[in-house]
Amino acid sequence: MPDNLDRYKLFVYGLILLFLPVLFIGFTLSFLQFSGAVALGELSALELVELYVIELVLFGGLIYGLYLLAERFGRDAL
């Protein structure tokens, strides 16, 4: 049973990692459109995909760094 729980947690973390950049891009584009800095008609689909990939890599690196930091401090606390 614990193995299934670990797989479920891994699946949820993967979904969060996958969709968090999409939400962040949505909020960013909404703010830029509201402030008048960019019009959504000016952005091509390729530019939106590029933004998504860049943010996915950045969030993935940040989450991995936080994982390593938590692992190090968790081990030192024991």
N, C-alpha and C positions, 0 to 999 in steps of 0.2 A: 504493500500500500504506500509506503513512503516514496517509492520510485515513481509512482503515478503522480504524486503530489509535486515532486521535483520537476517532472516533465510539464505539468500544468503551469508551475511558476515560470519555467523557462519559456513556455509558449506565450504567456502573458507579457513577460519582459520583452520578448521579440516583437510582439504587436505594439507595445509602447514605443520601442525603438523605431519601428517602421512608421508609425503614424504621428509621432511627436514633431518631426520636421515639417510634415504637411500642415499641421495646425499652426506652427510657428510661421511658416510662409504665408498662410492665410491671414494671420493677424498682421504680419508685416505689410503685405500688399494692401490690406484694408486701410491701415494707417497711412501708407504712402498715397493711396488714392484719395483718402479724406483730406490730406494736407495739400493735394494737388501736385505732388512731386512726380507722380507717374500715372499714366492711364493704362488700364489693362489691355486696351486695344493695341498699345505699342509693344507689348511683350509677345514674342512668338512662343509656340509650344516647346521648342527646343530650349529657349531661355528658361522657361519654367522647370523643365526637366533638369537642366543644369543647376538651377538653384536648389532643387530637391536633393540631387546627388551630393552637392557640396555640404548642405546642412546635414544630410544623413551621415556623411563621413565625420563631420565635426561633432555631432551628437554621439556617434558611436565611440569616437576617441575620448570624449569627455566622460561618458558613462564607464568606459573601460578604465580610465584613470581613477575615477571615483571608486570603482571596484577594487583596484589594486591598493588604493589608500585605505579603504575600509578593511581589507584583508590584512594589511600590515599592522594597523592599529588594533584590530581584533585579536591578532596573534600575540601582540605585545601585552595586551591586557590580561591574557591568561598567564 
